[in-house]
Amino acid sequence: MRVKTGTVRHQKHHQLIKSNRGYRMTKNRLYKVAKEASLHAGQYAFHGRKLRKRNFRTLWIQRIKAALFATDLKYSRFIAALGSKKIVLNRKILAELAVRHQEVFLQLVNRVK
């Protein structure tokens, strides 16, 4: 007796087509094209997750630089001074202090100088 994959295959195809809702042209209708689009979307998503980390780090550095502009202290010297004083704060926290708690950030800068 031969095993037919009709219902299982149709279910899988339907599932993929449903996940591609919102894609343009035949990418949300035709299975072969939809599968290819889905694979590419997965690759873009993976790469995007890596890019997001990079983009946030640059944003934090820009915010710290902007806050340091008024104090006439360069970013590289500030980070080096933090390291030499054994103050362990990452750039995310430093940027948060620079934007939302300027007085605390200025105290930190004065401590490092």
C-alpha positions as YAML, in Angstrom:
chain: A
units: angstrom
residues:
- id: 1
  name: MET
  ca: [0.00, 0.00, 0.00]
- id: 2
  name: ARG
  ca: [1.33, 3.41, -0.95]
- id: 3
  name: VAL
  ca: [1.35, 6.35, 1.49]
- id: 4
  name: LYS
  ca: [0.01, 9.58, 0.07]
- id: 5
  name: THR
  ca: [1.24, 12.89, 1.50]
- id: 6
  name: GLY
  ca: [-1.65, 14.93, 0.14]
- id: 7
  name: THR
  ca: [-3.14, 16.33, 3.35]
- id: 8
  name: VAL
  ca: [0.18, 16.68, 5.19]
- id: 9
  name: ARG
  ca: [1.85, 18.44, 2.28]
- id: 10
  name: HIS
  ca: [-1.14, 20.71, 1.71]
- id: 11
  name: GLN
  ca: [-1.10, 21.62, 5.40]
- id: 12
  name: LYS
  ca: [2.62, 22.47, 5.33]
- id: 13
  name: HIS
  ca: [2.25, 24.52, 2.15]
- id: 14
  name: HIS
  ca: [-0.73, 26.37, 3.61]
- id: 15
  name: GLN
  ca: [1.23, 27.07, 6.80]
- id: 16
  name: LEU
  ca: [4.11, 28.61, 4.84]
- id: 17
  name: ILE
  ca: [1.79, 30.69, 2.64]
- id: 18
  name: LYS
  ca: [0.03, 31.92, 5.79]
- id: 19
  name: SER
  ca: [3.34, 32.93, 7.38]
- id: 20
  name: ASN
  ca: [4.18, 34.97, 4.24]
- id: 21
  name: ARG
  ca: [1.08, 37.14, 4.53]
- id: 22
  name: GLY
  ca: [2.02, 40.72, 3.71]
- id: 23
  name: TYR
  ca: [4.76, 39.80, 1.24]
- id: 24
  name: ARG
  ca: [4.38, 41.36, -2.20]
- id: 25
  name: MET
  ca: [3.34, 39.82, -5.51]
- id: 26
  name: THR
  ca: [3.62, 36.02, -5.79]
- id: 27
  name: LYS
  ca: [5.73, 35.69, -2.64]
- id: 28
  name: ASN
  ca: [2.54, 35.32, -0.62]
- id: 29
  name: ARG
  ca: [0.72, 33.07, -3.12]
- id: 30
  name: LEU
  ca: [2.96, 30.59, -4.90]
- id: 31
  name: TYR
  ca: [4.61, 27.97, -2.71]
- id: 32
  name: LYS
  ca: [7.95, 27.73, -4.51]
- id: 33
  name: VAL
  ca: [8.45, 31.50, -4.54]
- id: 34
  name: ALA
  ca: [7.06, 31.85, -1.01]
- id: 35
  name: LYS
  ca: [9.52, 29.30, 0.37]
- id: 36
  name: GLU
  ca: [12.45, 31.16, -1.21]
- id: 37
  name: ALA
  ca: [11.17, 34.47, 0.18]
- id: 38
  name: SER
  ca: [10.76, 32.93, 3.62]
- id: 39
  name: LEU
  ca: [14.34, 31.65, 3.61]
- id: 40
  name: HIS
  ca: [15.68, 35.06, 2.59]
- id: 41
  name: ALA
  ca: [13.55, 36.76, 5.24]
- id: 42
  name: GLY
  ca: [15.10, 34.49, 7.83]
- id: 43
  name: GLN
  ca: [18.59, 35.43, 6.70]
- id: 44
  name: TYR
  ca: [17.76, 39.14, 6.78]
- id: 45
  name: ALA
  ca: [16.26, 38.77, 10.26]
- id: 46
  name: PHE
  ca: [19.38, 37.00, 11.55]
- id: 47
  name: HIS
  ca: [21.65, 39.67, 10.07]
- id: 48
  name: GLY
  ca: [19.36, 42.40, 11.37]
- id: 49
  name: ARG
  ca: [19.68, 41.11, 14.92]
- id: 50
  name: LYS
  ca: [23.45, 41.47, 14.65]
- id: 51
  name: LEU
  ca: [23.15, 44.95, 13.10]
- id: 52
  name: ARG
  ca: [20.83, 46.12, 15.87]
- id: 53
  name: LYS
  ca: [23.53, 45.51, 18.48]
- id: 54
  name: ARG
  ca: [26.05, 47.45, 16.38]
- id: 55
  name: ASN
  ca: [23.62, 50.33, 15.78]
- id: 56
  name: PHE
  ca: [22.73, 50.68, 19.44]
- id: 57
  name: ARG
  ca: [26.38, 50.75, 20.45]
- id: 58
  name: THR
  ca: [27.06, 53.60, 17.99]
- id: 59
  name: LEU
  ca: [24.00, 55.46, 19.28]
- id: 60
  name: TRP
  ca: [25.19, 55.14, 22.88]
- id: 61
  name: ILE
  ca: [28.66, 56.40, 21.93]
- id: 62
  name: GLN
  ca: [27.15, 59.40, 20.11]
- id: 63
  name: ARG
  ca: [25.05, 60.28, 23.16]
- id: 64
  name: ILE
  ca: [28.05, 60.05, 25.47]
- id: 65
  name: LYS
  ca: [30.09, 62.21, 23.09]
- id: 66
  name: ALA
  ca: [27.32, 64.82, 22.97]
- id: 67
  name: ALA
  ca: [27.17, 64.96, 26.77]
- id: 68
  name: LEU
  ca: [30.96, 65.23, 27.01]
- id: 69
  name: PHE
  ca: [31.06, 68.09, 24.47]
- id: 70
  name: ALA
  ca: [30.22, 70.66, 27.18]
- id: 71
  name: THR
  ca: [32.94, 69.36, 29.51]
- id: 72
  name: ASP
  ca: [35.80, 69.62, 26.96]
- id: 73
  name: LEU
  ca: [36.69, 65.97, 27.52]
- id: 74
  name: LYS
  ca: [37.13, 63.62, 24.59]
- id: 75
  name: TYR
  ca: [35.26, 60.33, 24.47]
- id: 76
  name: SER
  ca: [38.37, 58.17, 24.14]
- id: 77
  name: ARG
  ca: [40.06, 59.87, 27.09]
- id: 78
  name: PHE
  ca: [36.87, 59.56, 29.14]
- id: 79
  name: ILE
  ca: [36.60, 55.80, 28.52]
- id: 80
  name: ALA
  ca: [40.32, 55.33, 29.22]
- id: 81
  name: ALA
  ca: [40.00, 57.33, 32.48]
- id: 82
  name: LEU
  ca: [37.01, 55.21, 33.55]
- id: 83
  name: GLY
  ca: [39.12, 52.10, 33.04]
- id: 84
  name: SER
  ca: [42.08, 53.47, 34.96]
- id: 85
  name: LYS
  ca: [39.83, 54.51, 37.90]
- id: 86
  name: LYS
  ca: [38.32, 50.98, 37.90]
- id: 87
  name: ILE
  ca: [34.80, 52.34, 37.24]
- id: 88
  name: VAL
  ca: [32.92, 49.57, 35.44]
- id: 89
  name: LEU
  ca: [29.94, 51.02, 33.56]
- id: 90
  name: ASN
  ca: [28.96, 49.94, 30.09]
- id: 91
  name: ARG
  ca: [28.12, 52.38, 27.30]
- id: 92
  name: LYS
  ca: [24.39, 51.71, 27.58]
- id: 93
  name: ILE
  ca: [24.30, 52.87, 31.20]
- id: 94
  name: LEU
  ca: [26.62, 55.81, 30.49]
- id: 95
  name: ALA
  ca: [24.33, 56.95, 27.66]
- id: 96
  name: GLU
  ca: [21.29, 56.60, 29.90]
- id: 97
  name: LEU
  ca: [22.98, 58.75, 32.55]
- id: 98
  name: ALA
  ca: [24.03, 61.30, 29.93]
- id: 99
  name: VAL
  ca: [20.48, 61.68, 28.58]
- id: 100
  name: ARG
  ca: [18.24, 61.28, 31.63]
- id: 101
  name: HIS
  ca: [20.44, 62.09, 34.64]
- id: 102
  name: GLN
  ca: [22.84, 64.83, 33.55]
- id: 103
  name: GLU
  ca: [23.86, 65.83, 37.09]
- id: 104
  name: VAL
  ca: [24.93, 62.26, 37.92]
- id: 105
  name: PHE
  ca: [26.84, 62.06, 34.63]
- id: 106
  name: LEU
  ca: [28.63, 65.35, 35.38]
- id: 107
  name: GLN
  ca: [29.60, 64.05, 38.84]
- id: 108
  name: LEU
  ca: [31.04, 60.98, 37.16]
- id: 109
  name: VAL
  ca: [32.98, 63.15, 34.70]
- id: 110
  name: ASN
  ca: [34.35, 65.28, 37.55]
- id: 111
  name: ARG
  ca: [35.39, 62.15, 39.42]
- id: 112
  name: VAL
  ca: [37.27, 60.89, 36.37]
- id: 113
  name: LYS
  ca: [39.04, 64.18, 35.61]
...
